[in-house]
Structure formats: structure tokens, C-alpha cells
Amino acid sequence: QREQRATVIYTRDGGRYVTGDTLSELEERLDPALFFRCHKSYIVNLNHIEDITPYGRWTYIIRLKGIEQDALITHEKFEELERMYS
């Protein structure tokens, strides 16, 4: 998750790691089969998506297994994710 001018990585065991790397830099190093850029401020592990619920007209909230923080996904990215799994 991008927070202010830092990138914060949350882990299932409650870890919170802050890095100066941008999400784009991290995205280049992550396996695209496991990680998905769902929003300009979020990358999620596809194996840890618990559910996705509407939040307004063009946005959804992703709840992740074992992590208190939610992520946002745009309508466009939601459709992309649906195509990946259909």
C-alpha cells in the first residue's frame, strides 16, 4: 500500500514493513501470477483475497485473509480480475 511518500507492506503475521521503493518498482519484482496491481495505491496477493465488495459506483473493497487492512480495486481492474478467473 502506498502511504504518503512511502510504501508499506503488510504481512499475515502482523508485520508492517516500510520501504522507499515505489509500487511500480515492487510490481516489477513480484510474480504477476501471485500479485495484482488493483489500484494506483495497492498491490495484493491473489491467494489472500477473502472477498470483494462494492464501495461506491466505480470502486470495490478487497478484504484480505489474515490482514486487518483492506485494499481498494477500481472497476476497470475488477473487470480485469474477473476475466483472469473466468
Secondary structure, 3 states (H helix, E strand, C coil): CEECCEEEEECCCCCEEEECCCHHHHHHHCCCCCEEEEECCEEEEHHHEEEEEECCCCEEEEEECCCCCCEEEEHHHHHHHHHHCC
